[in-house]
């Protein structure tokens, strides 16, 4: 009779899943930016406060992010001028 079959022996410890350490926020942000740079380019601009407020309101009305709305506006203007 093995010790495992014995009624008095303690049950074997359950094996837990070997989980890796979670990726730190800094590393996840860096990876996100690297993936984004494959298809996008950053734009840094200053615009008048009134125009920024209008941009925010338009985004809320249309349910878009500022980047999405700006892309649509640029695309529409480019199509109207034969650039695209």
Sine and cosine of phi, psi and omega as CSV:
sin_phi,cos_phi,sin_psi,cos_psi,sin_omega,cos_omega
0.00,0.00,0.79,-0.61,-0.02,-1.00
-0.99,0.13,0.26,-0.97,-0.02,-1.00
-0.92,0.38,-0.40,0.91,0.02,-1.00
-0.94,0.34,-0.53,0.85,-0.02,-1.00
-0.98,0.17,-0.24,0.97,-0.06,-1.00
-0.95,0.33,0.66,-0.75,-0.01,-1.00
-0.93,0.36,-0.49,0.87,-0.08,-1.00
-1.00,0.08,-0.16,0.99,-0.03,-1.00
-0.98,0.20,0.59,-0.80,0.00,-1.00
-0.95,0.32,0.50,-0.87,0.02,-1.00
-0.92,0.39,0.45,-0.89,0.01,-1.00
-0.93,0.38,0.54,-0.84,0.01,-1.00
-0.93,0.36,0.70,-0.71,0.02,-1.00
-0.93,0.36,0.62,-0.78,0.07,-1.00
-0.99,0.16,0.76,-0.65,0.05,-1.00
-0.99,-0.12,0.39,-0.92,0.00,-1.00
-0.92,0.38,0.65,-0.76,0.04,-1.00
-0.99,0.11,0.98,-0.18,-0.03,-1.00
-0.99,-0.11,0.69,-0.72,0.06,-1.00
-0.97,0.26,0.33,-0.94,0.07,-1.00
-0.91,0.42,0.63,-0.77,0.05,-1.00
-0.90,0.44,0.54,-0.84,0.00,-1.00
-0.94,0.33,0.75,-0.66,0.02,-1.00
-0.88,0.47,0.48,-0.88,-0.02,-1.00
-0.82,0.57,-0.65,0.76,-0.03,-1.00
-0.87,0.49,-0.68,0.73,0.01,-1.00
-0.94,0.35,-0.63,0.78,0.03,-1.00
-0.91,0.42,-0.64,0.77,0.03,-1.00
-0.91,0.43,-0.66,0.76,0.01,-1.00
-0.89,0.45,-0.67,0.74,0.02,-1.00
-0.91,0.40,-0.64,0.77,0.03,-1.00
-0.88,0.48,-0.72,0.69,-0.01,-1.00
-0.90,0.43,-0.61,0.79,0.02,-1.00
-0.90,0.43,-0.68,0.73,0.03,-1.00
-0.91,0.42,-0.65,0.76,-0.03,-1.00
-0.91,0.42,-0.60,0.80,-0.03,-1.00
-0.92,0.39,-0.28,0.96,0.03,-1.00
-0.92,0.38,-0.50,0.86,-0.08,-1.00
-0.83,-0.56,-0.14,0.99,-0.07,-1.00
-0.77,-0.64,0.31,-0.95,0.08,-1.00
-0.79,-0.61,0.68,-0.74,0.00,-1.00
-0.96,0.28,0.52,-0.86,0.06,-1.00
-0.75,-0.66,0.79,-0.62,0.05,-1.00
-0.87,-0.50,0.88,-0.48,-0.07,-1.00
-0.68,-0.73,0.34,-0.94,0.18,-0.98
-0.90,-0.43,0.77,-0.64,0.06,-1.00
-0.78,-0.63,0.31,-0.95,-0.01,-1.00
-0.88,0.47,0.53,-0.85,-0.04,-1.00
-0.84,0.54,-0.66,0.75,0.01,-1.00
-0.88,0.48,-0.65,0.76,-0.01,-1.00
-0.94,0.35,-0.58,0.81,0.04,-1.00
-0.91,0.42,-0.69,0.73,0.04,-1.00
-0.88,0.47,-0.65,0.76,0.04,-1.00
-0.91,0.42,-0.64,0.77,0.03,-1.00
-0.88,0.48,-0.71,0.70,0.00,-1.00
-0.88,0.47,-0.69,0.72,0.01,-1.00
-0.90,0.43,-0.67,0.74,0.04,-1.00
-0.88,0.48,-0.66,0.75,0.01,-1.00
-0.89,0.46,-0.67,0.74,0.03,-1.00
-0.90,0.43,-0.67,0.74,-0.01,-1.00
-0.90,0.44,-0.67,0.74,-0.07,-1.00
-1.00,0.00,-0.19,0.98,-0.01,-1.00
0.94,0.33,0.56,0.83,-0.01,-1.00
-0.89,-0.46,0.33,-0.94,0.15,-0.99
-0.98,0.19,0.25,-0.97,0.02,-1.00
-0.89,0.46,-0.64,0.77,0.02,-1.00
-0.89,0.45,-0.70,0.72,0.00,-1.00
-0.89,0.46,-0.69,0.73,-0.01,-1.00
-0.91,0.41,-0.69,0.72,0.02,-1.00
-0.89,0.45,-0.64,0.77,0.05,-1.00
-0.88,0.48,-0.68,0.73,0.01,-1.00
-0.90,0.43,-0.67,0.74,0.02,-1.00
-0.90,0.43,-0.68,0.74,0.02,-1.00
-0.91,0.42,-0.68,0.74,0.01,-1.00
-0.88,0.47,-0.70,0.71,0.00,-1.00
-0.89,0.46,-0.69,0.72,0.01,-1.00
-0.92,0.40,-0.63,0.78,0.01,-1.00
-0.91,0.42,-0.65,0.76,0.04,-1.00
-0.91,0.41,-0.65,0.76,0.01,-1.00
-0.90,0.43,-0.49,0.87,-0.03,-1.00
-0.98,-0.18,0.15,0.99,0.05,-1.00
0.95,0.32,0.33,0.95,0.03,-1.00
-0.98,0.18,-0.53,0.85,0.05,-1.00
-0.96,-0.29,0.00,0.00,0.00,0.00
